[in-house]
Structures are given as C-alpha cells and as structure tokens.
Amino acid sequence: MTEIAHKNAFVTGAASGIGLALTKALVARGAHVMMADMNAEGLAAARAEVGEAHTESVVCDVSDAGSVQNAAQATIDAFGKVHLLFNNAGVSLAGRPGQIDLRDWQWITDINLMGVVHGVETFLPLIAAHDEGGHIVNTASMAGHVTAPGMGPYFATKFAVTGYSEALRIELKKSGIGVSCLCPTWVKSNIHNTSDNSPAAEVHREKFKQSDAYKAVRSLVENGMSPDVYAELCMKAIEANRLHVFNDPEARQALIDRHEANLADYDACLADLDL
Ligand SMILES: NC(=O)c1ccc[n+]([C@@H]2O[C@H](COP(=O)([O-])OP(=O)(O)OC[C@H]3O[C@@H](n4cnc5c(N)ncnc54)[C@H](O)[C@@H]3O)[C@@H](O)[C@H]2O)c1
C-alpha cells in the first residue's frame, strides 16, 4: 500500500494530457507536486490551472541527464524530500522500417527510454535516503505489450519501459519503494502531435499529417478516455502497488494472443531440441 496524502511527487510531462491529470489527482489526494516539463509556457498555464498552493514547477528536458538532476535539486530545495516519481513525459513517432531518419530514432529513445532512466537514476537514491518509502511510476503504453504496423520506434521504446519497470519492481521489492507502469490505450491528449518536434520533422511532417494513419490515430486520441479518469485509475493502482495500469477493455485478447504466440515458439524450439 503506497500512501499519497502529504507525500511529495515529481511529475514529468506535467504541462499536458496524462501528466497534468496525474498532477491534479495527486493534489486532490493531498500530495505536493513538482510539475516538470520542457514546454515552459505550457507548464506555467498548467500550474495556473491546478493552482499554486500545492505545486511548484521546473522546466526540465528529460532527455538531458543534467536537466533532470537540476530539477531534482529544485524539488529537494522546495519540498525537502521526494517520495513519488512519475516518469511520464513521452513522444510518439510513426514511420515504416527502412524509412525512419536515425536522428528521429535517437530522439524518441532519448526521451521515452533514457528520460525514464534519468528519472530513476537521479531520484531513486533520494527516495531511498529518507527511509519513508515511495513509489516509482513509469509511463509506458499498451504499445509496451502488443504491436501493430507503422510505429516501430514507439513500440520499441515502450517495450523497453515495461521491461525496465518489471525489472525495477523485482529489484526494489524489499525496499519499501513500489513500482508501477502505466499502460494506457488512447487517452485524450496531445501525443499525436509530439513528433512535430522531432529532428527530421521538417522532412516528413506535412506528408505524415495527410496520411490516413495519422488521421486515424488523431481521431482515436481525440476521442480517447478522459485523462482525469485515467489518472484516478492510476492513483488506485499506485495505492494498491499494482504493476500495470491498463484501461482498454478490448486489449485482453491481444495480450493473450501475444502470450500464446510466444509459447508456440517456445514449445517448437524445445521440440527441435528433443526436450
Ligand atoms: N495519450 C495516449 O493515448 C497515450 C497512450 C499510451 C501512452 N501514452 C504515454 O503517456 C505519456 C504522456 O503523454 P500524453 O498522452 O499525456 O501526451 P501529451 O503530448 O499531451 O503530453 C506529453 C508532455 O510531455 C512533454 N515532453 C515531451 N518531451 C519532453 C522532454 N524531453 N522533457 C520533458 N517534457 C517533455 C510535452 O511538452 C507534454 O507536455 C507519454 O509517455 C505517452 O507515450 C499516451
């Protein structure tokens, strides 16, 4: 059981979508939140929306380890201690294999995977130091469990985050620090536009925005679950120290299919070994 009331939290990607909703849900439960985001203007507007009484904010680029370390120092300066870490900032990137600019691959990996790593490596010693327990929450996606064509880099980084989160949970089992991994499908946010900021966006942005794939994703995100509803689900899962936080009633079969495909390969390989 993880307590949220009166605890101090650090939330990345707090200017928009799920990060903003997590911040609101944390404050509603009595936590203090350091809101972190690389979008300074959006961050100021988001903090004004949540209210300044229980929040602080810091501009932070999670892909830059030094920026995360500075944000951690700002959190300690503001709150004294930190208990709850939300590595939530993330971006999306579409594209077919053989056609994706390597600068874009690096960009999404630095944010979606290394951003989480920077958060854990920076904050875990700070959480462990006060001996009051805590919780690490990494935002992956249902795209960290099942795949589809057209977004290989996103799936690759999100599978990495689910695997890393599972490993962290085992590592921290006896430490009093819980680990959860957010695995949402289609939550209303700005995620479908984040690749506008990728290094090679100038080359592909216009064509991409005209594609049927982009229009389909935009429609699914725009009609997705309310981030406030998803954030409330997350609070309950964190309090219960549940690993995965799913929200998609239609994804169960996809999880089963992937599991069964893995087992079919496993059985076939062991049969080839005559075991
Ligand atoms: N919305 C969905 O349907 C959905 C589904 C599955 C997973 N997710 C994940 O949820 C997380 C939050 O995304 P969202 O849907 O709220 O999108 P969003 O675009 O509304 O919010 C993302 C926030 O992250 C910030 N950000 C981007 N790069 C950053 C960086 N380098 N450093 C600091 N901040 C940065 C952006 O400025 C933005 O405020 C992401 O990790 C995303 O992959 C979203």
The ligand as an SDF file (V2000), in Angstrom:
LIG
                    3D

 44 48  0  0  0  0  0  0  0  0999 V2000
   -2.4710    9.6590  -24.8720 N   0  0  0  0  0  0  0  0  0  0  0  0
   -2.4170    8.3670  -25.1210 C   0  0  0  0  0  0  0  0  0  0  0  0
   -3.3170    7.7800  -25.7690 O   0  0  0  0  0  0  0  0  0  0  0  0
   -1.2660    7.5640  -24.6140 C   0  0  0  0  0  0  0  0  0  0  0  0
   -1.3450    6.1660  -24.7260 C   0  0  0  0  0  0  0  0  0  0  0  0
   -0.2820    5.4170  -24.2560 C   0  0  0  0  0  0  0  0  0  0  0  0
    0.8010    6.0250  -23.6600 C   0  0  0  0  0  0  0  0  0  0  0  0
    0.8480    7.3870  -23.5610 N   0  0  0  0  0  0  0  0  0  0  0  0
    2.0330    7.9800  -22.9260 C   0  0  0  0  0  0  0  0  0  0  0  0
    1.6140    8.9090  -21.9470 O   0  0  0  0  0  0  0  0  0  0  0  0
    2.6910    9.8310  -21.6980 C   0  0  0  0  0  0  0  0  0  0  0  0
    2.1390   11.2440  -21.6340 C   0  0  0  0  0  0  0  0  0  0  0  0
    1.6960   11.6060  -22.9270 O   0  0  0  0  0  0  0  0  0  0  0  0
    0.3030   12.3400  -23.1770 P   0  0  0  0  0  0  0  0  0  0  0  0
   -0.5810   11.3880  -23.8890 O   0  0  0  0  0  0  0  0  0  0  0  0
   -0.1770   12.9920  -21.9520 O   0  0  0  0  0  0  0  0  0  0  0  0
    0.8040   13.3970  -24.2940 O   0  0  0  0  0  0  0  0  0  0  0  0
    0.9590   14.9920  -24.2690 P   0  0  0  0  0  0  0  0  0  0  0  0
    1.6740   15.3030  -25.5250 O   0  0  0  0  0  0  0  0  0  0  0  0
   -0.3650   15.6130  -24.0190 O   0  0  0  0  0  0  0  0  0  0  0  0
    1.9070   15.2610  -23.0310 O   0  0  0  0  0  0  0  0  0  0  0  0
    3.2720   14.9630  -23.0640 C   0  0  0  0  0  0  0  0  0  0  0  0
    4.0430   16.0370  -22.3040 C   0  0  0  0  0  0  0  0  0  0  0  0
    5.4340   15.6530  -22.2830 O   0  0  0  0  0  0  0  0  0  0  0  0
    6.2050   16.8230  -22.5250 C   0  0  0  0  0  0  0  0  0  0  0  0
    7.5130   16.4360  -23.0520 N   0  0  0  0  0  0  0  0  0  0  0  0
    7.8050   15.9510  -24.2760 C   0  0  0  0  0  0  0  0  0  0  0  0
    9.1400   15.7720  -24.4060 N   0  0  0  0  0  0  0  0  0  0  0  0
    9.6890   16.1420  -23.2290 C   0  0  0  0  0  0  0  0  0  0  0  0
   11.0110   16.1850  -22.7240 C   0  0  0  0  0  0  0  0  0  0  0  0
   12.0610   15.8220  -23.4970 N   0  0  0  0  0  0  0  0  0  0  0  0
   11.2240   16.6070  -21.4650 N   0  0  0  0  0  0  0  0  0  0  0  0
   10.1830   16.9990  -20.6890 C   0  0  0  0  0  0  0  0  0  0  0  0
    8.9100   17.0110  -21.1130 N   0  0  0  0  0  0  0  0  0  0  0  0
    8.6600   16.5780  -22.3610 C   0  0  0  0  0  0  0  0  0  0  0  0
    5.3960   17.6450  -23.5050 C   0  0  0  0  0  0  0  0  0  0  0  0
    5.8000   19.0010  -23.5050 O   0  0  0  0  0  0  0  0  0  0  0  0
    3.9870   17.4100  -22.9770 C   0  0  0  0  0  0  0  0  0  0  0  0
    3.6350   18.3930  -22.0360 O   0  0  0  0  0  0  0  0  0  0  0  0
    3.7170    9.5990  -22.8180 C   0  0  0  0  0  0  0  0  0  0  0  0
    4.7980    8.8420  -22.3080 O   0  0  0  0  0  0  0  0  0  0  0  0
    2.9340    8.7770  -23.8360 C   0  0  0  0  0  0  0  0  0  0  0  0
    3.7700    7.9620  -24.6280 O   0  0  0  0  0  0  0  0  0  0  0  0
   -0.1470    8.1630  -24.0210 C   0  0  0  0  0  0  0  0  0  0  0  0
  1  2  1  0
  2  3  2  0
  2  4  1  0
  4  5  1  0
  4 44  2  0
  5  6  2  0
  6  7  1  0
  7  8  2  0
  8  9  1  0
  8 44  1  0
  9 10  1  0
  9 42  1  0
 10 11  1  0
 11 12  1  0
 11 40  1  0
 12 13  1  0
 13 14  1  0
 14 15  2  0
 14 16  1  0
 14 17  1  0
 17 18  1  0
 18 19  2  0
 18 20  1  0
 18 21  1  0
 21 22  1  0
 22 23  1  0
 23 24  1  0
 23 38  1  0
 24 25  1  0
 25 26  1  0
 25 36  1  0
 26 27  1  0
 26 35  1  0
 27 28  2  0
 28 29  1  0
 29 30  1  0
 29 35  2  0
 30 31  1  0
 30 32  2  0
 32 33  1  0
 33 34  2  0
 34 35  1  0
 36 37  1  0
 36 38  1  0
 38 39  1  0
 40 41  1  0
 40 42  1  0
 42 43  1  0
M  CHG  2   8   1  16  -1
M  END
$$$$
